[in-house]
Amino acid sequence: MPRTDVTQMPFAKLYPLLVQKAEKKGRTREEVDQVTAWLTGYTAEDIARLEQSDTSYGDFFRRAPAMNPNRTLITGRICGLRVEEIEDPLMRDIRYLDKLVDELAKGKAMDQILRK
């Protein structure tokens, strides 16, 4: 069975998995929305609306209102790769969100996650 490109997968399918990962560790959907908003510029309302749409995960990032310039401060490993070394800009942005949710799930303080 061929692997599906994550950028082609529905946002409505993947985002709830990020929320679920954080909630399993005692964090909230609101916190996942907050880190997502910080990274992309979407509001919590935008995110909720997009979860009800057929938007792909790739388009979610391509159409982001305002990718945070401080996202380049996000470093470390995600899925065995150093996020800052991922060459494809779209995939790097996707992995930035994965890394932020990982940090959230690991109990890191919000001001540290948001690189303030």
PDB file as gemmi writes it, atoms N, CA and C in Angstrom:
CRYST1    1.000    1.000    1.000  90.00  90.00  90.00 P 1                      
ATOM      1  N   MET A   1       0.845  -1.183   0.000  1.00  0.00           N  
ATOM      2  CA  MET A   1       0.000   0.000   0.000  1.00  0.00           C  
ATOM      3  C   MET A   1       0.889   1.245   0.000  1.00  0.00           C  
ATOM      4  N   PRO A   2       0.690   2.165  -0.946  1.00  0.00           N  
ATOM      5  CA  PRO A   2       1.534   3.362  -1.025  1.00  0.00           C  
ATOM      6  C   PRO A   2       1.271   4.313   0.146  1.00  0.00           C  
ATOM      7  N   ARG A   3       2.328   4.997   0.559  1.00  0.00           N  
ATOM      8  CA  ARG A   3       2.189   5.981   1.629  1.00  0.00           C  
ATOM      9  C   ARG A   3       1.500   7.225   1.089  1.00  0.00           C  
ATOM     10  N   THR A   4       0.633   7.795   1.893  1.00  0.00           N  
ATOM     11  CA  THR A   4      -0.049   9.024   1.514  1.00  0.00           C  
ATOM     12  C   THR A   4       0.806  10.214   1.941  1.00  0.00           C  
ATOM     13  N   ASP A   5       0.949  11.166   1.059  1.00  0.00           N  
ATOM     14  CA  ASP A   5       1.669  12.397   1.350  1.00  0.00           C  
ATOM     15  C   ASP A   5       0.873  13.184   2.394  1.00  0.00           C  
ATOM     16  N   VAL A   6       1.505  13.506   3.506  1.00  0.00           N  
ATOM     17  CA  VAL A   6       0.809  14.195   4.601  1.00  0.00           C  
ATOM     18  C   VAL A   6       0.213  15.523   4.143  1.00  0.00           C  
ATOM     19  N   THR A   7       0.825  16.154   3.154  1.00  0.00           N  
ATOM     20  CA  THR A   7       0.293  17.440   2.688  1.00  0.00           C  
ATOM     21  C   THR A   7      -1.039  17.280   1.972  1.00  0.00           C  
ATOM     22  N   GLN A   8      -1.324  16.074   1.495  1.00  0.00           N  
ATOM     23  CA  GLN A   8      -2.578  15.810   0.788  1.00  0.00           C  
ATOM     24  C   GLN A   8      -3.687  15.327   1.720  1.00  0.00           C  
ATOM     25  N   MET A   9      -3.326  14.967   2.938  1.00  0.00           N  
ATOM     26  CA  MET A   9      -4.313  14.455   3.893  1.00  0.00           C  
ATOM     27  C   MET A   9      -5.209  15.593   4.390  1.00  0.00           C  
ATOM     28  N   PRO A  10      -6.435  15.276   4.771  1.00  0.00           N  
ATOM     29  CA  PRO A  10      -7.347  16.321   5.250  1.00  0.00           C  
ATOM     30  C   PRO A  10      -6.917  16.900   6.605  1.00  0.00           C  
ATOM     31  N   PHE A  11      -6.931  18.212   6.688  1.00  0.00           N  
ATOM     32  CA  PHE A  11      -6.665  18.888   7.961  1.00  0.00           C  
ATOM     33  C   PHE A  11      -7.626  18.365   9.025  1.00  0.00           C  
ATOM     34  N   ALA A  12      -8.872  18.140   8.627  1.00  0.00           N  
ATOM     35  CA  ALA A  12      -9.909  17.681   9.559  1.00  0.00           C  
ATOM     36  C   ALA A  12      -9.589  16.310  10.153  1.00  0.00           C  
ATOM     37  N   LYS A  13      -8.752  15.549   9.514  1.00  0.00           N  
ATOM     38  CA  LYS A  13      -8.352  14.241  10.034  1.00  0.00           C  
ATOM     39  C   LYS A  13      -7.112  14.346  10.934  1.00  0.00           C  
ATOM     40  N   LEU A  14      -6.172  15.203  10.566  1.00  0.00           N  
ATOM     41  CA  LEU A  14      -4.900  15.274  11.286  1.00  0.00           C  
ATOM     42  C   LEU A  14      -4.931  16.158  12.534  1.00  0.00           C  
ATOM     43  N   TYR A  15      -5.622  17.291  12.452  1.00  0.00           N  
ATOM     44  CA  TYR A  15      -5.613  18.205  13.601  1.00  0.00           C  
ATOM     45  C   TYR A  15      -6.175  17.559  14.867  1.00  0.00           C  
ATOM     46  N   PRO A  16      -7.282  16.817  14.779  1.00  0.00           N  
ATOM     47  CA  PRO A  16      -7.779  16.156  15.990  1.00  0.00           C  
ATOM     48  C   PRO A  16      -6.761  15.186  16.607  1.00  0.00           C  
ATOM     49  N   LEU A  17      -5.881  14.631  15.800  1.00  0.00           N  
ATOM     50  CA  LEU A  17      -4.843  13.741  16.333  1.00  0.00           C  
ATOM     51  C   LEU A  17      -3.831  14.526  17.166  1.00  0.00           C  
ATOM     52  N   LEU A  18      -3.530  15.756  16.745  1.00  0.00           N  
ATOM     53  CA  LEU A  18      -2.643  16.607  17.538  1.00  0.00           C  
ATOM     54  C   LEU A  18      -3.299  16.970  18.871  1.00  0.00           C  
ATOM     55  N   VAL A  19      -4.581  17.294  18.804  1.00  0.00           N  
ATOM     56  CA  VAL A  19      -5.335  17.630  20.019  1.00  0.00           C  
ATOM     57  C   VAL A  19      -5.368  16.424  20.954  1.00  0.00           C  
ATOM     58  N   GLN A  20      -5.640  15.263  20.398  1.00  0.00           N  
ATOM     59  CA  GLN A  20      -5.712  14.027  21.192  1.00  0.00           C  
ATOM     60  C   GLN A  20      -4.374  13.743  21.872  1.00  0.00           C  
ATOM     61  N   LYS A  21      -3.285  13.944  21.156  1.00  0.00           N  
ATOM     62  CA  LYS A  21      -1.951  13.712  21.727  1.00  0.00           C  
ATOM     63  C   LYS A  21      -1.720  14.601  22.947  1.00  0.00           C  
ATOM     64  N   ALA A  22      -2.091  15.857  22.843  1.00  0.00           N  
ATOM     65  CA  ALA A  22      -1.915  16.794  23.951  1.00  0.00           C  
ATOM     66  C   ALA A  22      -2.853  16.456  25.106  1.00  0.00           C  
ATOM     67  N   GLU A  23      -4.108  16.120  24.790  1.00  0.00           N  
ATOM     68  CA  GLU A  23      -5.085  15.824  25.845  1.00  0.00           C  
ATOM     69  C   GLU A  23      -4.703  14.574  26.632  1.00  0.00           C  
ATOM     70  N   LYS A  24      -4.072  13.609  25.986  1.00  0.00           N  
ATOM     71  CA  LYS A  24      -3.624  12.396  26.687  1.00  0.00           C  
ATOM     72  C   LYS A  24      -2.618  12.723  27.782  1.00  0.00           C  
ATOM     73  N   LYS A  25      -1.926  13.840  27.610  1.00  0.00           N  
ATOM     74  CA  LYS A  25      -0.915  14.262  28.578  1.00  0.00           C  
ATOM     75  C   LYS A  25      -1.416  15.382  29.487  1.00  0.00           C  
ATOM     76  N   GLY A  26      -2.736  15.584  29.518  1.00  0.00           N  
ATOM     77  CA  GLY A  26      -3.309  16.555  30.436  1.00  0.00           C  
ATOM     78  C   GLY A  26      -3.360  17.984  29.937  1.00  0.00           C  
ATOM     79  N   ARG A  27      -3.059  18.203  28.667  1.00  0.00           N  
ATOM     80  CA  ARG A  27      -3.163  19.547  28.109  1.00  0.00           C  
ATOM     81  C   ARG A  27      -4.525  19.689  27.431  1.00  0.00           C  
ATOM     82  N   THR A  28      -4.835  20.871  26.920  1.00  0.00           N  
ATOM     83  CA  THR A  28      -6.172  21.126  26.388  1.00  0.00           C  
ATOM     84  C   THR A  28      -6.155  21.463  24.900  1.00  0.00           C  
ATOM     85  N   ARG A  29      -7.329  21.361  24.314  1.00  0.00           N  
ATOM     86  CA  ARG A  29      -7.488  21.770  22.911  1.00  0.00           C  
ATOM     87  C   ARG A  29      -7.165  23.249  22.769  1.00  0.00           C  
ATOM     88  N   GLU A  30      -7.572  24.038  23.744  1.00  0.00           N  
ATOM     89  CA  GLU A  30      -7.318  25.476  23.692  1.00  0.00           C  
ATOM     90  C   GLU A  30      -5.814  25.751  23.609  1.00  0.00           C  
ATOM     91  N   GLU A  31      -5.021  24.959  24.311  1.00  0.00           N  
ATOM     92  CA  GLU A  31      -3.569  25.140  24.257  1.00  0.00           C  
ATOM     93  C   GLU A  31      -3.015  24.738  22.884  1.00  0.00           C  
ATOM     94  N   VAL A  32      -3.554  23.678  22.309  1.00  0.00           N  
ATOM     95  CA  VAL A  32      -3.133  23.280  20.951  1.00  0.00           C  
ATOM     96  C   VAL A  32      -3.523  24.382  19.966  1.00  0.00           C  
ATOM     97  N   ASP A  33      -4.725  24.908  20.100  1.00  0.00           N  
ATOM     98  CA  ASP A  33      -5.154  26.020  19.247  1.00  0.00           C  
ATOM     99  C   ASP A  33      -4.226  27.224  19.426  1.00  0.00           C  
ATOM    100  N   GLN A  34      -3.815  27.469  20.660  1.00  0.00           N  
ATOM    101  CA  GLN A  34      -2.946  28.617  20.936  1.00  0.00           C  
ATOM    102  C   GLN A  34      -1.587  28.468  20.249  1.00  0.00           C  
ATOM    103  N   VAL A  35      -0.964  27.299  20.337  1.00  0.00           N  
ATOM    104  CA  VAL A  35       0.334  27.126  19.681  1.00  0.00           C  
ATOM    105  C   VAL A  35       0.172  27.133  18.156  1.00  0.00           C  
ATOM    106  N   THR A  36      -0.939  26.600  17.673  1.00  0.00           N  
ATOM    107  CA  THR A  36      -1.203  26.611  16.232  1.00  0.00           C  
ATOM    108  C   THR A  36      -1.406  28.038  15.746  1.00  0.00           C  
ATOM    109  N   ALA A  37      -2.148  28.824  16.503  1.00  0.00           N  
ATOM    110  CA  ALA A  37      -2.370  30.231  16.158  1.00  0.00           C  
ATOM    111  C   ALA A  37      -1.056  31.008  16.175  1.00  0.00           C  
ATOM    112  N   TRP A  38      -0.218  30.754  17.172  1.00  0.00           N  
ATOM    113  CA  TRP A  38       1.082  31.423  17.255  1.00  0.00           C  
ATOM    114  C   TRP A  38       1.911  31.115  16.005  1.00  0.00           C  
ATOM    115  N   LEU A  39       1.903  29.862  15.594  1.00  0.00           N  
ATOM    116  CA  LEU A  39       2.716  29.448  14.444  1.00  0.00           C  
ATOM    117  C   LEU A  39       2.169  29.980  13.124  1.00  0.00           C  
ATOM    118  N   THR A  40       0.853  29.930  12.942  1.00  0.00           N  
ATOM    119  CA  THR A  40       0.257  30.162  11.622  1.00  0.00           C  
ATOM    120  C   THR A  40      -0.478  31.489  11.431  1.00  0.00           C  
ATOM    121  N   GLY A  41      -0.922  32.088  12.517  1.00  0.00           N  
ATOM    122  CA  GLY A  41      -1.719  33.310  12.397  1.00  0.00           C  
ATOM    123  C   GLY A  41      -3.211  33.062  12.316  1.00  0.00           C  
ATOM    124  N   TYR A  42      -3.632  31.801  12.260  1.00  0.00           N  
ATOM    125  CA  TYR A  42      -5.063  31.495  12.298  1.00  0.00           C  
ATOM    126  C   TYR A  42      -5.603  31.759  13.699  1.00  0.00           C  
ATOM    127  N   THR A  43      -6.882  32.091  13.794  1.00  0.00           N  
ATOM    128  CA  THR A  43      -7.540  32.197  15.095  1.00  0.00           C  
ATOM    129  C   THR A  43      -8.119  30.826  15.450  1.00  0.00           C  
ATOM    130  N   ALA A  44      -8.515  30.662  16.706  1.00  0.00           N  
ATOM    131  CA  ALA A  44      -9.165  29.415  17.124  1.00  0.00           C  
ATOM    132  C   ALA A  44     -10.439  29.183  16.308  1.00  0.00           C  
ATOM    133  N   GLU A  45     -11.138  30.265  15.980  1.00  0.00           N  
ATOM    134  CA  GLU A  45     -12.350  30.155  15.173  1.00  0.00           C  
ATOM    135  C   GLU A  45     -12.020  29.691  13.752  1.00  0.00           C  
ATOM    136  N   ASP A  46     -10.927  30.221  13.193  1.00  0.00           N  
ATOM    137  CA  ASP A  46     -10.484  29.776  11.864  1.00  0.00           C  
ATOM    138  C   ASP A  46     -10.182  28.278  11.879  1.00  0.00           C  
ATOM    139  N   ILE A  47      -9.481  27.843  12.909  1.00  0.00           N  
ATOM    140  CA  ILE A  47      -9.092  26.436  13.022  1.00  0.00           C  
ATOM    141  C   ILE A  47     -10.333  25.556  13.104  1.00  0.00           C  
ATOM    142  N   ALA A  48     -11.289  25.949  13.932  1.00  0.00           N  
ATOM    143  CA  ALA A  48     -12.531  25.179  14.066  1.00  0.00           C  
ATOM    144  C   ALA A  48     -13.286  25.116  12.731  1.00  0.00           C  
ATOM    145  N   ARG A  49     -13.312  26.218  12.007  1.00  0.00           N  
ATOM    146  CA  ARG A  49     -13.976  26.248  10.709  1.00  0.00           C  
ATOM    147  C   ARG A  49     -13.256  25.343   9.713  1.00  0.00           C  
ATOM    148  N   LEU A  50     -11.934  25.381   9.715  1.00  0.00           N  
ATOM    149  CA  LEU A  50     -11.159  24.559   8.787  1.00  0.00           C  
ATOM    150  C   LEU A  50     -11.302  23.068   9.092  1.00  0.00           C  
ATOM    151  N   GLU A  51     -11.563  22.742  10.347  1.00  0.00           N  
ATOM    152  CA  GLU A  51     -11.793  21.336  10.714  1.00  0.00           C  
ATOM    153  C   GLU A  51     -13.089  20.807  10.106  1.00  0.00           C  
ATOM    154  N   GLN A  52     -13.965  21.701   9.722  1.00  0.00           N  
ATOM    155  CA  GLN A  52     -15.233  21.306   9.111  1.00  0.00           C  
ATOM    156  C   GLN A  52     -15.174  21.394   7.583  1.00  0.00           C  
ATOM    157  N   SER A  53     -14.009  21.671   7.054  1.00  0.00           N  
ATOM    158  CA  SER A  53     -13.865  21.845   5.608  1.00  0.00           C  
ATOM    159  C   SER A  53     -13.084  20.677   5.009  1.00  0.00           C  
ATOM    160  N   ASP A  54     -12.885  20.738   3.709  1.00  0.00           N  
ATOM    161  CA  ASP A  54     -12.096  19.706   3.036  1.00  0.00           C  
ATOM    162  C   ASP A  54     -10.669  20.188   2.752  1.00  0.00           C  
ATOM    163  N   THR A  55     -10.204  21.185   3.487  1.00  0.00           N  
ATOM    164  CA  THR A  55      -8.857  21.730   3.327  1.00  0.00           C  
ATOM    165  C   THR A  55      -7.809  20.658   3.599  1.00  0.00           C  
ATOM    166  N   SER A  56      -6.820  20.597   2.736  1.00  0.00           N  
ATOM    167  CA  SER A  56      -5.724  19.645   2.964  1.00  0.00           C  
ATOM    168  C   SER A  56      -4.763  20.223   4.011  1.00  0.00           C  
ATOM    169  N   TYR A  57      -3.976  19.337   4.587  1.00  0.00           N  
ATOM    170  CA  TYR A  57      -3.000  19.767   5.589  1.00  0.00           C  
ATOM    171  C   TYR A  57      -1.982  20.713   4.948  1.00  0.00           C  
ATOM    172  N   GLY A  58      -1.570  20.403   3.738  1.00  0.00           N  
ATOM    173  CA  GLY A  58      -0.634  21.280   3.041  1.00  0.00           C  
ATOM    174  C   GLY A  58      -1.217  22.662   2.797  1.00  0.00           C  
ATOM    175  N   ASP A  59      -2.479  22.711   2.349  1.00  0.00           N  
ATOM    176  CA  ASP A  59      -3.120  24.008   2.108  1.00  0.00           C  
ATOM    177  C   ASP A  59      -3.315  24.794   3.395  1.00  0.00           C  
ATOM    178  N   PHE A  60      -3.540  24.099   4.499  1.00  0.00           N  
ATOM    179  CA  PHE A  60      -3.650  24.782   5.788  1.00  0.00           C  
ATOM    180  C   PHE A  60      -2.392  25.618   6.024  1.00  0.00           C  
ATOM    181  N   PHE A  61      -1.233  25.053   5.758  1.00  0.00           N  
ATOM    182  CA  PHE A  61       0.022  25.780   5.968  1.00  0.00           C  
ATOM    183  C   PHE A  61       0.313  26.761   4.839  1.00  0.00           C  
ATOM    184  N   ARG A  62       0.038  26.385   3.605  1.00  0.00           N  
ATOM    185  CA  ARG A  62       0.304  27.285   2.474  1.00  0.00           C  
ATOM    186  C   ARG A  62      -0.525  28.565   2.574  1.00  0.00           C  
ATOM    187  N   ARG A  63      -1.747  28.446   3.088  1.00  0.00           N  
ATOM    188  CA  ARG A  63      -2.668  29.589   3.163  1.00  0.00           C  
ATOM    189  C   ARG A  63      -2.661  30.268   4.533  1.00  0.00           C  
ATOM    190  N   ALA A  64      -1.731  29.912   5.375  1.00  0.00           N  
ATOM    191  CA  ALA A  64      -1.678  30.497   6.719  1.00  0.00           C  
ATOM    192  C   ALA A  64      -1.596  32.018   6.620  1.00  0.00           C  
ATOM    193  N   PRO A  65      -2.393  32.710   7.433  1.00  0.00           N  
ATOM    194  CA  PRO A  65      -2.423  34.170   7.364  1.00  0.00           C  
ATOM    195  C   PRO A  65      -1.084  34.842   7.666  1.00  0.00           C  
ATOM    196  N   ALA A  66      -0.332  34.299   8.618  1.00  0.00           N  
ATOM    197  CA  ALA A  66       0.914  34.954   9.029  1.00  0.00           C  
ATOM    198  C   ALA A  66       1.806  33.960   9.767  1.00  0.00           C  
ATOM    199  N   MET A  67       2.645  33.256   9.029  1.00  0.00           N  
ATOM    200  CA  MET A  67       3.572  32.339   9.683  1.00  0.00           C  
ATOM    201  C   MET A  67       4.506  33.155  10.574  1.00  0.00           C  
ATOM    202  N   ASN A  68       4.649  32.726  11.808  1.00  0.00           N  
ATOM    203  CA  ASN A  68       5.435  33.461  12.793  1.00  0.00           C  
ATOM    204  C   ASN A  68       6.918  33.441  12.411  1.00  0.00           C  
ATOM    205  N   PRO A  69       7.537  34.611  12.301  1.00  0.00           N  
ATOM    206  CA  PRO A  69       8.962  34.633  11.945  1.00  0.00           C  
ATOM    207  C   PRO A  69       9.844  33.970  13.015  1.00  0.00           C  
ATOM    208  N   ASN A  70       9.378  33.907  14.250  1.00  0.00           N  
ATOM    209  CA  ASN A  70      10.155  33.270  15.317  1.00  0.00           C  
ATOM    210  C   ASN A  70      10.097  31.744  15.268  1.00  0.00           C  
ATOM    211  N   ARG A  71       9.388  31.193  14.293  1.00  0.00           N  
ATOM    212  CA  ARG A  71       9.323  29.735  14.193  1.00  0.00           C  
ATOM    213  C   ARG A  71      10.694  29.132  13.940  1.00  0.00           C  
ATOM    214  N   THR A  72      11.607  29.927  13.401  1.00  0.00           N  
ATOM    215  CA  THR A  72      12.958  29.417  13.155  1.00  0.00           C  
ATOM    216  C   THR A  72      13.720  29.155  14.452  1.00  0.00           C  
ATOM    217  N   LEU A  73      13.171  29.639  15.570  1.00  0.00           N  
ATOM    218  CA  LEU A  73      13.787  29.370  16.879  1.00  0.00           C  
ATOM    219  C   LEU A  73      13.428  27.978  17.390  1.00  0.00           C  
ATOM    220  N   ILE A  74      12.502  27.303  16.718  1.00  0.00           N  
ATOM    221  CA  ILE A  74      12.105  25.955  17.100  1.00  0.00           C  
ATOM    222  C   ILE A  74      13.178  24.994  16.602  1.00  0.00           C  
ATOM    223  N   THR A  75      13.780  24.278  17.523  1.00  0.00           N  
ATOM    224  CA  THR A  75      14.837  23.334  17.170  1.00  0.00           C  
ATOM    225  C   THR A  75      14.591  22.011  17.884  1.00  0.00           C  
ATOM    226  N   GLY A  76      15.315  21.009  17.462  1.00  0.00           N  
ATOM    227  CA  GLY A  76      15.212  19.711  18.110  1.00  0.00           C  
ATOM    228  C   GLY A  76      14.744  18.642  17.149  1.00  0.00           C  
ATOM    229  N   ARG A  77      14.565  17.465  17.688  1.00  0.00           N  
ATOM    230  CA  ARG A  77      14.202  16.309  16.859  1.00  0.00           C  
ATOM    231  C   ARG A  77      12.696  16.064  16.873  1.00  0.00           C  
ATOM    232  N   ILE A  78      12.205  15.710  15.695  1.00  0.00           N  
ATOM    233  CA  ILE A  78      10.826  15.269  15.540  1.00  0.00           C  
ATOM    234  C   ILE A  78      10.851  14.161  14.500  1.00  0.00           C  
ATOM    235  N   CYS A  79      10.291  13.024  14.849  1.00  0.00           N  
ATOM    236  CA  CYS A  79      10.297  11.853  13.957  1.00  0.00           C  
ATOM    237  C   CYS A  79      11.713  11.496  13.521  1.00  0.00           C  
ATOM    238  N   GLY A  80      12.684  11.666  14.416  1.00  0.00           N  
ATOM    239  CA  GLY A  80      14.061  11.296  14.140  1.00  0.00           C  
ATOM    240  C   GLY A  80      14.855  12.299  13.324  1.00  0.00           C  
ATOM    241  N   LEU A  81      14.226  13.399  12.939  1.00  0.00           N  
ATOM    242  CA  LEU A  81      14.903  14.420  12.139  1.00  0.00           C  
ATOM    243  C   LEU A  81      15.043  15.703  12.944  1.00  0.00           C  
ATOM    244  N   ARG A  82      16.124  16.418  12.691  1.00  0.00           N  
ATOM    245  CA  ARG A  82      16.256  17.738  13.305  1.00  0.00           C  
ATOM    246  C   ARG A  82      15.368  18.684  12.498  1.00  0.00           C  
ATOM    247  N   VAL A  83      14.394  19.261  13.168  1.00  0.00           N  
ATOM    248  CA  VAL A  83      13.391  20.085  12.485  1.00  0.00           C  
ATOM    249  C   VAL A  83      14.036  21.250  11.740  1.00  0.00           C  
ATOM    250  N   GLU A  84      15.068  21.831  12.309  1.00  0.00           N  
ATOM    251  CA  GLU A  84      15.707  22.987  11.680  1.00  0.00           C  
ATOM    252  C   GLU A  84      16.498  22.606  10.425  1.00  0.00           C  
ATOM    253  N   GLU A  85      16.729  21.316  10.199  1.00  0.00           N  
ATOM    254  CA  GLU A  85      17.489  20.867   9.029  1.00  0.00           C  
ATOM    255  C   GLU A  85      16.598  20.355   7.893  1.00  0.00           C  
ATOM    256  N   ILE A  86      15.297  20.363   8.074  1.00  0.00           N  
ATOM    257  CA  ILE A  86      14.386  19.903   7.018  1.00  0.00           C  
ATOM    258  C   ILE A  86      14.418  20.930   5.890  1.00  0.00           C  
ATOM    259  N   GLU A  87      14.764  20.468   4.695  1.00  0.00           N  
ATOM    260  CA  GLU A  87      14.973  21.387   3.571  1.00  0.00           C  
ATOM    261  C   GLU A  87      13.678  21.929   2.976  1.00  0.00           C  
ATOM    262  N   ASP A  88      12.660  21.102   2.838  1.00  0.00           N  
ATOM    263  CA  ASP A  88      11.401  21.542   2.233  1.00  0.00           C  
ATOM    264  C   ASP A  88      10.684  22.488   3.200  1.00  0.00           C  
ATOM    265  N   PRO A  89      10.486  23.758   2.815  1.00  0.00           N  
ATOM    266  CA  PRO A  89       9.869  24.734   3.724  1.00  0.00           C  
ATOM    267  C   PRO A  89       8.479  24.321   4.220  1.00  0.00           C  
ATOM    268  N   LEU A  90       7.665  23.731   3.354  1.00  0.00           N  
ATOM    269  CA  LEU A  90       6.323  23.309   3.772  1.00  0.00           C  
ATOM    270  C   LEU A  90       6.419  22.191   4.807  1.00  0.00           C  
ATOM    271  N   MET A  91       7.257  21.208   4.555  1.00  0.00           N  
ATOM    272  CA  MET A  91       7.401  20.104   5.501  1.00  0.00           C  
ATOM    273  C   MET A  91       8.012  20.599   6.815  1.00  0.00           C  
ATOM    274  N   ARG A  92       8.925  21.563   6.746  1.00  0.00           N  
ATOM    275  CA  ARG A  92       9.515  22.130   7.958  1.00  0.00           C  
ATOM    276  C   ARG A  92       8.433  22.816   8.790  1.00  0.00           C  
ATOM    277  N   ASP A  93       7.538  23.576   8.149  1.00  0.00           N  
ATOM    278  CA  ASP A  93       6.453  24.235   8.877  1.00  0.00           C  
ATOM    279  C   ASP A  93       5.521  23.205   9.515  1.00  0.00           C  
ATOM    280  N   ILE A  94       5.233  22.126   8.791  1.00  0.00           N  
ATOM    281  CA  ILE A  94       4.394  21.061   9.339  1.00  0.00           C  
ATOM    282  C   ILE A  94       5.061  20.445  10.570  1.00  0.00           C  
ATOM    283  N   ARG A  95       6.341  20.200  10.477  1.00  0.00           N  
ATOM    284  CA  ARG A  95       7.074  19.602  11.603  1.00  0.00           C  
ATOM    285  C   ARG A  95       7.241  20.578  12.758  1.00  0.00           C  
ATOM    286  N   TYR A  96       7.272  21.878  12.471  1.00  0.00           N  
ATOM    287  CA  TYR A  96       7.291  22.860  13.561  1.00  0.00           C  
ATOM    288  C   TYR A  96       6.053  22.676  14.434  1.00  0.00           C  
ATOM    289  N   LEU A  97       4.888  22.520  13.812  1.00  0.00           N  
ATOM    290  CA  LEU A  97       3.672  22.321  14.597  1.00  0.00           C  
ATOM    291  C   LEU A  97       3.747  21.020  15.383  1.00  0.00           C  
ATOM    292  N   ASP A  98       4.248  19.961  14.761  1.00  0.00           N  
ATOM    293  CA  ASP A  98       4.432  18.698  15.486  1.00  0.00           C  
ATOM    294  C   ASP A  98       5.309  18.908  16.714  1.00  0.00           C  
ATOM    295  N   LYS A  99       6.385  19.646  16.542  1.00  0.00           N  
ATOM    296  CA  LYS A  99       7.329  19.893  17.642  1.00  0.00           C  
ATOM    297  C   LYS A  99       6.664  20.711  18.753  1.00  0.00           C  
ATOM    298  N   LEU A 100       5.889  21.719  18.389  1.00  0.00           N  
ATOM    299  CA  LEU A 100       5.203  22.528  19.395  1.00  0.00           C  
ATOM    300  C   LEU A 100       4.229  21.677  20.203  1.00  0.00           C  
ATOM    301  N   VAL A 101       3.485  20.807  19.536  1.00  0.00           N  
ATOM    302  CA  VAL A 101       2.533  19.941  20.239  1.00  0.00           C  
ATOM    303  C   VAL A 101       3.289  18.926  21.105  1.00  0.00           C  
ATOM    304  N   ASP A 102       4.418  18.428  20.625  1.00  0.00           N  
ATOM    305  CA  ASP A 102       5.251  17.539  21.453  1.00  0.00           C  
ATOM    306  C   ASP A 102       5.693  18.243  22.737  1.00  0.00           C  
ATOM    307  N   GLU A 103       6.153  19.461  22.596  1.00  0.00           N  
ATOM    308  CA  GLU A 103       6.595  20.230  23.767  1.00  0.00           C  
ATOM    309  C   GLU A 103       5.432  20.455  24.726  1.00  0.00           C  
ATOM    310  N   LEU A 104       4.278  20.757  24.188  1.00  0.00           N  
ATOM    311  CA  LEU A 104       3.074  20.932  24.991  1.00  0.00           C  
ATOM    312  C   LEU A 104       2.766  19.642  25.756  1.00  0.00           C  
ATOM    313  N   ALA A 105       2.776  18.516  25.048  1.00  0.00           N  
ATOM    314  CA  ALA A 105       2.470  17.218  25.658  1.00  0.00           C  
ATOM    315  C   ALA A 105       3.498  16.828  26.719  1.00  0.00           C  
ATOM    316  N   LYS A 106       4.719  17.317  26.569  1.00  0.00           N  
ATOM    317  CA  LYS A 106       5.766  16.993  27.545  1.00  0.00           C  
ATOM    318  C   LYS A 106       5.729  17.909  28.765  1.00  0.00           C  
ATOM    319  N   GLY A 107       4.763  18.821  28.799  1.00  0.00           N  
ATOM    320  CA  GLY A 107       4.585  19.664  29.971  1.00  0.00           C  
ATOM    321  C   GLY A 107       5.368  20.959  29.975  1.00  0.00           C  
ATOM    322  N   LYS A 108       5.959  21.311  28.874  1.00  0.00           N  
ATOM    323  CA  LYS A 108       6.731  22.547  28.800  1.00  0.00           C  
ATOM    324  C   LYS A 108       5.795  23.741  29.002  1.00  0.00           C  
ATOM    325  N   ALA A 109       6.300  24.799  29.627  1.00  0.00           N  
ATOM    326  CA  ALA A 109       5.518  26.005  29.883  1.00  0.00           C  
ATOM    327  C   ALA A 109       5.204  26.718  28.572  1.00  0.00           C  
ATOM    328  N   MET A 110       4.015  27.300  28.487  1.00  0.00           N  
ATOM    329  CA  MET A 110       3.557  27.943  27.270  1.00  0.00           C  
ATOM    330  C   MET A 110       4.501  29.063  26.810  1.00  0.00           C  
ATOM    331  N   ASP A 111       5.037  29.874  27.726  1.00  0.00           N  
ATOM    332  CA  ASP A 111       5.920  30.957  27.301  1.00  0.00           C  
ATOM    333  C   ASP A 111       7.217  30.426  26.688  1.00  0.00           C  
ATOM    334  N   GLN A 112       7.655  29.251  27.102  1.00  0.00           N  
ATOM    335  CA  GLN A 112       8.823  28.628  26.470  1.00  0.00           C  
ATOM    336  C   GLN A 112       8.464  28.047  25.103  1.00  0.00           C  
ATOM    337  N   ILE A 113       7.302  27.432  25.000  1.00  0.00           N  
ATOM    338  CA  ILE A 113       6.867  26.851  23.733  1.00  0.00           C  
ATOM    339  C   ILE A 113       6.733  27.946  22.673  1.00  0.00           C  
ATOM    340  N   LEU A 114       6.186  29.084  23.067  1.00  0.00           N  
ATOM    341  CA  LEU A 114       5.938  30.173  22.132  1.00  0.00           C  
ATOM    342  C   LEU A 114       7.167  31.061  21.908  1.00  0.00           C  
ATOM    343  N   ARG A 115       8.293  30.609  22.397  1.00  0.00           N  
ATOM    344  CA  ARG A 115       9.583  31.283  22.176  1.00  0.00           C  
ATOM    345  C   ARG A 115       9.521  32.758  22.512  1.00  0.00           C  
ATOM    346  N   LYS A 116       9.009  33.059  23.722  1.00  0.00           N  
ATOM    347  CA  LYS A 116       8.908  34.470  24.148  1.00  0.00           C  
ATOM    348  C   LYS A 116      10.152  34.887  24.887  1.00  0.00           C  
TER     349      LYS A 116                                                      
END                                                                             
